[in-house]
Amino acid sequence: MTRRFTPLWLLLPAAAVLVPLFVYPIWQLGLISALDLRQAQVSGGQPTRYVGFANYVALFGDEQFWSVLGATVVFAAACVLATLAVGAGLAVLLTKVGRLPRLLLSLAAMAAWAVPAISGSTVWMFLFDTNLGLVNQVLRLGAYNWTYDRMTAFALVGAVVVWHSFPFVMVTLYAGIEAIPGSVLEAAAIDGAGAWRAFWQIMVPILRPLLAIVVIQSIIWDFKVFTQIYVMTAGGGIAGQNLTLNVWAYQQAFAAGEYGLGSAIGMVMMVILLVVTLLYLRTLRRSGDPL
Amino acid sequence: MKPRLVPNTLAVLVAVAVAFPILWMVVSALPVGNFRRVLTVENFALYFANSVVVALVVVIASGLIAFLSAVALTRFNFRFRTTILVLFLIAQMAPIEALTIPLFFLVRDLGALNTLGSLMLVHTAFTLPFAIWMMRGFVAAVPVEIEEAAALDGASRLTILYRVLFPLVAPGLAATSVFSFITAWNDFLFARTLIISATDNQTLPLALLIFFKPDENDWGAIMAASTLMTIPVLIFFLLVRRHLSTGLGGAVKD
């Protein structure tokens, strides 16, 4: 390697894009969260003031913050559990079927994975539409409104999220199971272990590192769900009943004009996701992925 | 011969259930009038073209930059190499939705609100960490000996980079490009935030929302538009099927 041709030149284009458009905005997010920046200040009517932690104090003292935080955690947890159950179940199923059913299921899952979040949301909205939806017609529910009740609205959005994200879990775990030597599973079968026991006592321990990656990856995605909630519940549901932190931050800033408060919510998200990410990194290290 | 009837039937049923919303989308869109209405009445063709242009620019910019960075991170050993790699991994997890707030002000101050250029820039930035991470694997898979042989033949570093290494990682670059394409193509968030009033510069995801009307949603048109938006992604996804489980998929979902 010659001295003149340093790797830094090769990294320069990436830095030129990422520093102004990624690093600087993170810094700015922190800065705005310490400002009194509302619609009046943005349009120039009032001077912008530095308020320190006032936005955070207001946020943590707000009952809605804790309820939205709680909803976000429960929603993400439910999505992660459902995604894992469906993804892992189907991965095991894939190992038990013939070539044609396997191809069909793989293609269907691939298609669900590929569908853009927005088109997926609109299709499910149509299926569950109050007046014209297929589901209400088939189940003879009349004009039942699925997004009116908080729980059914969350469940509907959750179903779309799971539909979008189980294929990743299925494909990854199926690849992992296929890599387990057949002799191990055969030995278990000879010892009389059923499919259920073989799954929990042989596959799960062997696939542990892979499972950890899939779990944390899912936590990060489901914690950040935006498009599905924003589109399907028209920006967070009736009276904000379906808000999660991400959507709330966005709405505080761009709908309510509370840019400072929105940024504070964004910073809370940032910290939570950083913690999850550090856990992820530790898992990657342990599973031996060389950095 | 094992009795596989039960699992086989179950797998086929699940496949049908999973594919059903997509089939329903296409079937509901099918009266050709829907597509005609979408393509003519509401300027959808223009939005489609906008989405294509943005996605292509992002794919090319992000691909080239990621290639150069990946070479730096695999072929050289330097002080903060591991730190930089970890930072790229962390960046993939960042809540990009929250960053719309500072980016909105940044783009506004640059006078770039309502331009397709603003979308190209932010998407290039947000696809890069994953693209670099993925390209790194492909570059690492090329034996160093090939480059060393070229160097012995007197080829300059730049020549090696573009004449030797680049063609060898081209398939990997194609796979990476698909992920960048999908991220840019599917984006709803930034299109919503940065293109606020210039309807001519709208991209597909927002154009879809045009057909949602307060009195009655035009479901036929919504399904036709959703179908048109889904087709390119479906095609690209099937093309990179084999790389899906290796790439960790981090860039695919919002």
Contacts between the chains, C-beta under 8 A, distances in Angstrom:
chain1	res1	chain2	res2	distance
A	1	B	76	6.5
A	2	B	157	7.3
A	5	B	157	4.9
A	6	B	76	7.7
A	6	B	78	7.6
A	7	B	71	7.9
A	7	B	72	3.7
A	7	B	73	7.6
A	7	B	75	7.5
A	7	B	76	3.8
A	7	B	78	5.5
A	8	B	72	7.5
A	8	B	78	7.7
A	10	B	68	4.5
A	10	B	69	6.4
A	10	B	71	5.5
A	10	B	72	3.7
A	10	B	76	7.9
A	11	B	68	7.5
A	11	B	69	5.5
A	11	B	72	4.9
A	11	B	73	7.8
A	11	B	84	7.4
A	13	B	64	7.6
A	13	B	65	4.5
A	13	B	68	5.8
A	13	B	69	7.4
A	14	B	65	5.3
A	14	B	66	7.5
A	14	B	68	7.3
A	14	B	69	4.4
A	14	B	128	6.1
A	14	B	132	6.7
A	17	B	61	7.9
A	17	B	65	6.4
A	17	B	121	7.6
A	17	B	124	5.7
A	17	B	125	5.1
A	17	B	128	6.2
A	18	B	91	7.6
A	18	B	125	5.9
A	18	B	128	6.1
A	18	B	129	7.7
A	20	B	106	7.8
A	21	B	103	7.4
A	21	B	106	7.8
A	21	B	121	6.1
A	21	B	122	6.1
A	21	B	124	7.8
A	21	B	125	3.6
A	21	B	126	8.0
A	22	B	91	6.4
A	22	B	94	7.7
A	22	B	99	7.8
A	22	B	125	5.1
A	22	B	126	7.3
A	22	B	129	7.9
A	24	B	102	7.7
A	24	B	106	7.4
A	25	B	99	4.7
A	25	B	102	4.1
A	25	B	103	5.2
A	25	B	106	6.5
A	26	B	94	7.3
A	26	B	99	6.8
A	26	B	102	7.8
A	28	B	102	3.5
A	28	B	105	7.2
A	28	B	106	7.1
A	29	B	98	6.2
A	29	B	99	6.2
A	29	B	101	6.3
A	29	B	102	4.9
A	31	B	102	8.0
A	32	B	101	6.3
A	32	B	102	6.2
A	32	B	105	7.7
A	90	B	14	6.5
A	93	B	7	6.0
A	93	B	10	6.4
A	93	B	11	5.7
A	93	B	14	7.4
A	94	B	11	7.2
A	96	B	4	6.9
A	96	B	7	4.2
A	97	B	4	6.3
A	97	B	7	4.9
A	97	B	8	5.0
A	97	B	11	4.5
A	98	B	4	5.9
A	98	B	8	5.6
A	101	B	7	7.7
A	101	B	8	4.7
A	101	B	11	3.9
A	101	B	12	5.2
A	101	B	15	7.2
A	102	B	11	6.8
A	104	B	11	7.0
A	104	B	12	5.9
A	104	B	15	4.2
A	105	B	11	4.8
A	105	B	12	7.6
A	105	B	14	6.0
A	105	B	15	4.3
A	105	B	18	7.5
A	107	B	15	7.4
A	107	B	19	7.8
A	108	B	14	7.7
A	108	B	15	4.1
A	108	B	16	7.4
A	108	B	18	4.2
A	108	B	19	4.0
A	109	B	15	7.9
A	109	B	18	5.9
A	110	B	237	6.0
A	110	B	238	6.8
A	110	B	241	6.4
A	110	B	244	7.7
A	111	B	18	7.7
A	111	B	19	6.0
A	111	B	22	5.4
A	111	B	234	6.2
A	111	B	237	7.7
A	112	B	18	5.3
A	112	B	19	7.3
A	112	B	21	7.7
A	112	B	22	7.1
A	113	B	237	6.8
A	113	B	244	7.8
A	113	B	252	7.0
A	114	B	182	7.7
A	114	B	230	7.3
A	114	B	233	4.9
A	114	B	234	5.0
A	114	B	236	7.8
A	114	B	237	3.7
A	114	B	238	7.9
A	115	B	21	7.9
A	115	B	22	6.3
A	115	B	230	5.4
A	115	B	233	7.2
A	115	B	234	7.6
A	116	B	182	7.9
A	116	B	185	7.0
A	116	B	186	4.1
A	116	B	205	7.2
A	116	B	229	5.8
A	116	B	230	6.3
A	116	B	233	6.0
A	117	B	186	6.1
A	117	B	188	6.8
A	117	B	253	6.9
A	117	B	254	5.2
A	118	B	186	7.0
A	118	B	188	5.0
A	118	B	205	4.6
A	118	B	208	6.0
A	118	B	226	7.7
A	118	B	229	7.4
A	119	B	25	7.1
A	119	B	208	7.3
A	119	B	226	3.7
A	119	B	227	7.7
A	119	B	229	5.2
A	119	B	230	5.0
A	120	B	21	7.2
A	122	B	208	6.3
A	122	B	222	5.3
A	122	B	223	7.5
A	122	B	226	5.1
A	123	B	21	4.7
A	123	B	22	7.2
A	123	B	24	6.6
A	123	B	25	4.5
A	123	B	223	7.0
A	123	B	226	6.1
A	124	B	21	6.2
A	126	B	24	7.6
A	126	B	25	7.7
A	126	B	28	6.7
A	126	B	219	5.3
A	126	B	222	6.8
A	126	B	223	6.5
A	127	B	21	6.3
A	127	B	24	6.4
A	129	B	217	7.6
A	129	B	219	7.2
A	132	B	219	6.2
A	134	B	24	6.8
A	163	B	18	7.1
A	163	B	21	7.2
A	164	B	253	6.4
A	165	B	253	6.4
A	168	B	244	7.8
A	168	B	249	4.8
A	168	B	252	7.5
A	171	B	244	5.7
A	171	B	245	4.9
A	172	B	245	5.1
A	172	B	249	7.9
A	175	B	245	4.6
A	213	B	248	7.4
A	217	B	248	6.9
A	217	B	249	7.6
A	217	B	250	6.9
A	220	B	93	5.2
A	221	B	253	5.4
A	224	B	95	5.7
A	224	B	96	7.9
A	224	B	97	6.5
A	224	B	254	7.4
A	225	B	254	7.7
A	226	B	97	4.9
A	226	B	188	7.9
A	226	B	189	6.2
A	226	B	254	5.8
A	227	B	188	4.8
A	227	B	189	7.0
A	227	B	254	5.2
A	230	B	188	7.6
A	231	B	188	7.4
A	231	B	209	7.7
A	246	B	95	6.4
A	246	B	97	4.7
A	246	B	98	7.1
A	247	B	97	7.9
A	249	B	97	6.9
A	249	B	98	5.3
A	249	B	101	7.5
A	250	B	97	6.0
A	250	B	98	7.9
A	250	B	100	6.5
A	253	B	100	7.5
A	253	B	101	4.8
A	253	B	104	7.8
A	254	B	100	7.7
A	254	B	101	7.9
A	254	B	104	7.6
A	254	B	193	6.7
A	259	B	101	5.9
A	262	B	98	7.9
A	262	B	101	5.6
A	263	B	98	7.4
A	263	B	101	5.3
A	263	B	102	7.4
A	265	B	98	7.4
A	266	B	95	6.6
A	266	B	97	7.7
A	266	B	98	2.8
A	266	B	99	7.4
A	266	B	101	6.3
A	267	B	98	7.5
A	269	B	95	4.3
A	269	B	97	7.8
A	269	B	98	5.3
A	270	B	94	7.0
A	270	B	95	5.9
A	270	B	98	6.4
A	273	B	93	5.4
A	273	B	94	6.9
A	273	B	95	5.5
A	274	B	90	7.3
A	274	B	93	7.7
A	276	B	93	7.2
A	277	B	89	7.7
A	277	B	90	5.4
A	277	B	93	4.3
A	280	B	93	7.3
A	281	B	86	6.6
A	281	B	89	6.7
A	281	B	90	7.6
A	284	B	89	7.8
A	291	B	82	5.3
A	291	B	85	5.2
A	291	B	86	6.6
